[in-house]
Amino acid sequence: MVRLGTGIGWRPEIADAVERMPGVDWVEVVAENLCPGHLPESLVRLRERGVTVVPHGVSLGLGGAERPDEGRLAALAERAEALGAPLVTEHIAFVRAGGPLTASARLEAGHLLPVPRTRDALDVLCENVRIAQRALPVPLAVENVAALISWPGEEMTEGQFLYELVERTGVRLLIDVANLHTNHVNRGEDPAKALAELPVEAIAYVHVAGGVEKDGVWHDSHAHPVPRPVLDILTDLASRVTPPGVLLERDEDFPGAGELERELTAIREAVRAGTRTRGPEPVAEGPRGTAAEAVRGAAAGQAPEAPGTVGEAEEAEEAGERVRERVALAQTALLSALVAGTPVPEGFDRTRLGIQARALAAKRAGVVAKVAPELPAVLGTAYRPAFLSYAQTRPMRGGYRQDALDFAEWALLSGGLAEGRAERELREWWLDRSGPAPRRRSRVARVARMGRVLMRR
């Protein structure tokens, strides 16, 4: 087990502050934001000083119905090797749905969505984790996610689900105590109960982050100070086991270095407070009590035996594909309701689903504004309401840069959003970026169509 110590999420906006910050033992970086051959100089300097750097993936979608994409796995492996990382981390979530398993268009969430805690979803997750483990050069740890919504018909608690995942795959856990708090506020789940059921000996490290409550819903924003309830959960966890590492996450609205250092100090104090109340380190037995017995019994009952014949192997493979199809249909129905305005699947809370849909659209608007700052500059105050209107029924279909192009095209064709100079600037921006040479035919058709519309106006 790697002892990491106290760390902070490295982001370009606070890179200089992190380099100067005392007591930072390690940093975590979003894997997809790195180019292995051109690492940021700040990260290079930190590594030269002996600071451990851990890549944290956000796009694999290990909880999705499809098997992990080989290209994404290879990219994550390359980043781990470039950083000399002792492990890599990802999420227990799905980020896309649709595609061949459902014979429907692929949908992108642009967000980490919770998987249902069911046997089907667990079977798929376990196989996906094993695939990732085989492809990665270092150990994998997976993170519990925050959720605004609950799946109907769940069969396990979060602690039971995570325990069995570890039991069946040997994967390590990245426990986010802020996400436990989020699920407590939004879903009524007791964080102490979740910690009691966890296989704490499998914890690789811990995330700590801030959020904000609006209208009774907790948003895991990573843009606010760490609240006392989150620190209390960290203390509870530290009373059960010494976390190998603890890391402060901050992704937006970065405060000054002094405030970040104070938050790191509060995190260290929370860990020490828990350590003072703890007896001997627990024996690696997994969850305790009735829930543990139920989970262990279920794990034993679910452990697949090696097929004895070719026919049995084929039957097992067919059964596994049917499980994936069931999970795919359920996830596609949910994601379509969130990003394409289709009907809410049966059993979901419509109000909460609406909140989640609006949150996803707002996140898309914010990210698109960052990757294409020309759009809000051209449209001014009309940008955000226009984007939210666009996003209601138009799913993201190819990442945020493509989303920016699709929005600009929609804005030009809708009429009334950009006029005069703004219209000319937006049209020139779109034409300059609307497609590479291999897609020239479709690009020409789209340009011609837009030209006809604009000429009629």
NUBA-981920 format. One line per 4 residues: number of its first residue (from 1); for each residue x, y, z of C-alpha. Coordinates in steps of 0.02 Angstrom, whole numbers, plus 50000, padded with zeros to 5 digits. Layout:
<pts>
NUM> X Y Z  ...
</pts>
This chain:
<pts>
1> 50000 50000 50000  50071 50169 49948  50073 50300 50087  50037 50463 49999
5> 50008 50587 50141  49917 50752 50116  49890 50817 49940  49795 50937 49830
9> 49720 50928 49657  49841 51009 49535  49756 51131 49417  49840 51256 49299
13> 49753 51401 49387  49839 51363 49553  49999 51281 49489  50115 51416 49557
17> 50029 51415 49726  50040 51225 49739  50227 51228 49702  50255 51352 49845
21> 50134 51270 49967  50216 51190 50119  50169 51014 50172  50103 50952 50003
25> 50160 50772 49988  50074 50731 49823  49957 50799 49690  49822 50727 49579
29> 49793 50784 49400  49648 50755 49281  49719 50627 49161  49625 50687 49007
33> 49700 50861 49026  49878 50799 49003  49985 50770 48850  50114 50638 48901
37> 50248 50707 48786  50225 50887 48845  50194 50885 49032  50166 51056 49112
41> 50329 51125 49180  50251 51143 49352  50216 50956 49360  50391 50918 49298
45> 50466 51024 49438  50355 50942 49569  50408 50769 49511  50591 50820 49515
49> 50565 50869 49697  50497 50696 49734  50312 50744 49740  50203 50599 49684
53> 50082 50636 49541  49927 50527 49519  49822 50534 49358  49635 50540 49391
57> 49527 50486 49243  49352 50553 49210  49301 50480 49042  49316 50289 49048
61> 49138 50261 49108  49178 50098 49198  48998 50086 49257  48931 50099 49080
65> 48852 49953 48988  48988 49946 48855  49161 49876 48886  49296 50008 48916
69> 49363 50087 48758  49537 50019 48717  49598 50189 48659  49547 50274 48820
73> 49629 50137 48922  49789 50152 48822  49789 50340 48848  49766 50321 49036
77> 49906 50193 49042  50021 50309 48944  49990 50451 49067  50025 50339 49216
81> 50191 50289 49140  50237 50467 49092  50207 50525 49271  50288 50375 49355
85> 50126 50358 49453  50105 50221 49584  49921 50201 49538  49781 50274 49431
89> 49603 50315 49479  49434 50323 49394  49250 50329 49442  49108 50208 49474
93> 48996 50296 49351  48930 50298 49174  48963 50447 49060  48884 50390 48897
97> 48745 50274 48838  48659 50213 48681  48755 50143 48535  48757 49964 48469
101> 48688 49882 48626  48527 49980 48608  48528 50012 48420  48512 50197 48457
105> 48616 50354 48442  48757 50370 48567  48727 50499 48703  48860 50590 48803
109> 48823 50651 48979  48972 50766 49004  48956 50714 49186  48981 50566 49304
113> 48812 50482 49328  48776 50350 49462  48752 50169 49417  48606 50072 49492
117> 48658 49964 49640  48589 49806 49563  48660 49635 49524  48657 49670 49338
121> 48751 49834 49356  48876 49755 49475  48912 49612 49355  48947 49736 49215
125> 49053 49847 49326  49158 49701 49388  49196 49642 49212  49238 49819 49156
129> 49354 49843 49305  49444 49680 49266  49468 49735 49086  49542 49900 49146
133> 49654 49815 49272  49729 49705 49137  49762 49855 49025  49842 49969 49154
137> 50025 49959 49208  49988 50006 49390  49848 49968 49514  49676 50045 49487
141> 49569 50129 49620  49388 50178 49587  49289 50320 49665  49112 50328 49733
145> 49015 50470 49651  48890 50600 49710  48712 50592 49648  48558 50701 49641
149> 48446 50556 49591  48411 50379 49651  48380 50229 49541  48219 50133 49574
153> 48233 49952 49626  48408 49957 49699  48460 49795 49783  48610 49850 49889
157> 48671 49995 49992  48825 50089 49933  48934 50003 50063  48873 49830 50011
161> 48896 49871 49827  49074 49930 49853  49117 49785 49967  49064 49657 49839
165> 49154 49752 49700  49316 49739 49799  49281 49558 49845  49259 49507 49663
169> 49395 49610 49579  49525 49658 49709  49512 49839 49651  49562 49978 49772
173> 49442 50115 49826  49454 50303 49815  49327 50361 49944  49259 50536 49922
177> 49189 50592 50090  49110 50745 50007  49011 50627 49896  48953 50530 50050
181> 48890 50696 50119  48806 50737 49954  48715 50571 49953  48664 50598 50135
185> 48580 50764 50093  48507 50714 49925  48462 50532 49953  48449 50513 50142
189> 48594 50391 50151  48686 50382 50317  48873 50411 50289  48917 50321 50452
193> 48823 50167 50393  48912 50174 50225  49081 50185 50312  49035 50040 50427
197> 48999 49930 50277  49152 49978 50175  49306 49867 50160  49413 50005 50235
201> 49572 49904 50209  49548 49927 50021  49554 50117 50028  49692 50191 49920
205> 49657 50371 49967  49520 50495 50009  49447 50647 49921  49386 50800 50016
209> 49291 50941 49929  49165 51079 49954  48991 51107 49886  48836 51211 49908
213> 48655 51179 49955  48516 51257 49848  48332 51225 49882  48368 51072 49985
217> 48485 50994 49856  48671 50979 49886  48780 51015 49734  48954 50940 49737
221> 49029 51096 49658  49215 51083 49701  49203 51273 49701  49163 51309 49884
225> 49253 51286 50050  49249 51114 50131  49102 51117 50255  49110 51049 50432
229> 48996 50898 50396  49120 50836 50265  49265 50855 50386  49164 50760 50517
233> 49142 50614 50395  49330 50617 50365  49357 50608 50553  49238 50460 50563
237> 49332 50372 50425  49500 50407 50510  49431 50333 50671  49411 50168 50578
241> 49572 50162 50476  49721 50272 50435  49691 50335 50258  49848 50310 50153
245> 49818 50480 50074  49698 50626 50086  49676 50753 49947  49588 50922 49934
249> 49493 50947 49770  49454 51120 49700  49405 51145 49518  49329 51320 49507
253> 49324 51489 49595  49497 51461 49663  49536 51557 49823  49705 51625 49871
257> 49847 51512 49926  49817 51558 50108  49639 51491 50107  49692 51331 50020
261> 49828 51305 50151  49700 51331 50290  49588 51199 50212  49733 51078 50204
265> 49767 51113 50388  49584 51079 50431  49595 50914 50336  49751 50861 50432
269> 49666 50906 50597  49511 50806 50550  49619 50653 50516  49714 50675 50679
273> 49550 50692 50775  49491 50526 50707  49657 50441 50738  49654 50491 50922
277> 49488 50400 50948  49540 50240 50858  49600 50080 50937  49709 49953 50846
281> 49699 49948 50656  49554 49836 50601  49591 49663 50537  49553 49653 50350
285> 49382 49573 50368  49277 49693 50264  49110 49758 50326  49047 49711 50498
289> 48884 49645 50564  48728 49584 50477  48758 49684 50319  48932 49609 50304
293> 48866 49433 50322  48734 49467 50190  48861 49539 50069  48987 49399 50096
297> 48852 49270 50072  48792 49355 49914  48970 49368 49849  48997 49184 49878
301> 48834 49141 49793  48871 49252 49644  49050 49195 49614  49048 49120 49439
305> 49123 48949 49413  49235 48918 49265  49130 48845 49124  49167 48660 49098
309> 49126 48648 48913  49125 48755 48758  48935 48755 48764  48934 48816 48944
313> 49058 48953 48900  48947 49010 48757  48794 49011 48869  48888 49113 48999
317> 48943 49237 48866  48766 49254 48799  48699 49280 48975  48830 49415 49004
321> 48779 49504 48844  48596 49500 48897  48646 49580 49062  48740 49716 48968
325> 48589 49747 48857  48474 49767 49007  48594 49890 49088  48616 49982 48923
329> 48428 50005 48899  48405 50071 49075  48552 50192 49065  48503 50253 48892
333> 48325 50289 48948  48388 50390 49096  48520 50486 48999  48399 50524 48858
337> 48277 50599 48983  48417 50705 49055  48494 50772 48895  48366 50748 48756
341> 48201 50790 48840  48124 50616 48819  47999 50551 48949  48059 50515 49125
345> 48081 50327 49151  47961 50245 49272  48010 50252 49454  48120 50407 49449
349> 48082 50565 49545  48030 50689 49409  48077 50841 49513  48251 50777 49551
353> 48274 50723 49371  48230 50899 49315  48358 50972 49435  48490 50853 49368
357> 48446 50895 49188  48463 51081 49221  48627 51053 49312  48696 50956 49164
361> 48643 51092 49042  48721 51227 49153  48883 51128 49162  48886 51111 48972
365> 48859 51298 48954  49004 51334 49072  49126 51214 48992  49083 51269 48815
369> 49112 51449 48870  49287 51397 48924  49335 51297 48770  49257 51426 48652
373> 49264 51595 48743  49222 51684 48580  49041 51626 48594  48995 51719 48755
377> 49102 51864 48695  48999 51878 48535  48827 51842 48610  48851 51933 48775
381> 48713 51910 48903  48611 51811 48777  48738 51668 48778  48686 51574 48934
385> 48495 51574 48912  48519 51532 48728  48633 51386 48768  48515 51318 48900
389> 48373 51325 48773  48481 51235 48645  48533 51101 48770  48355 51054 48820
393> 48332 50936 48674  48502 50929 48591  48622 50805 48671  48809 50829 48662
397> 48868 50718 48520  49057 50731 48513  49137 50820 48659  49132 51002 48711
401> 49219 51075 48558  49092 50992 48444  48957 51053 48562  49019 51231 48537
405> 49008 51211 48348  48834 51134 48358  48773 51274 48469  48843 51409 48354
409> 48758 51328 48205  48594 51317 48301  48609 51499 48354  48637 51557 48174
413> 48495 51453 48103  48371 51495 48242  48371 51680 48200  48360 51827 48317
417> 48502 51777 48433  48641 51861 48336  48611 52010 48222  48720 52131 48127
421> 48902 52126 48179  48872 51985 48305  48795 51878 48169  48943 51907 48053
425> 49069 51866 48190  48975 51709 48241  48959 51651 48060  49144 51680 48026
429> 49190 51587 48186  49081 51438 48139  49141 51432 47958  49322 51436 48014
433> 49300 51285 48128  49156 51184 48055  49252 51034 47992  49417 50962 47930
437> 49451 50914 47750  49396 50730 47763  49218 50791 47801  49217 50919 47663
441> 49061 50855 47576  48951 50867 47731  49034 51031 47777  48998 51105 47606
445> 48816 51050 47619  48799 51128 47791  48884 51289 47736  48770 51299 47584
449> 48616 51269 47691  48670 51402 47814  48710 51521 47673  48535 51501 47600
453> 48456 51534 47769  48561 51687 47801  48530 51756 47627  48342 51740 47650
457> 48360 51843 47806
</pts>
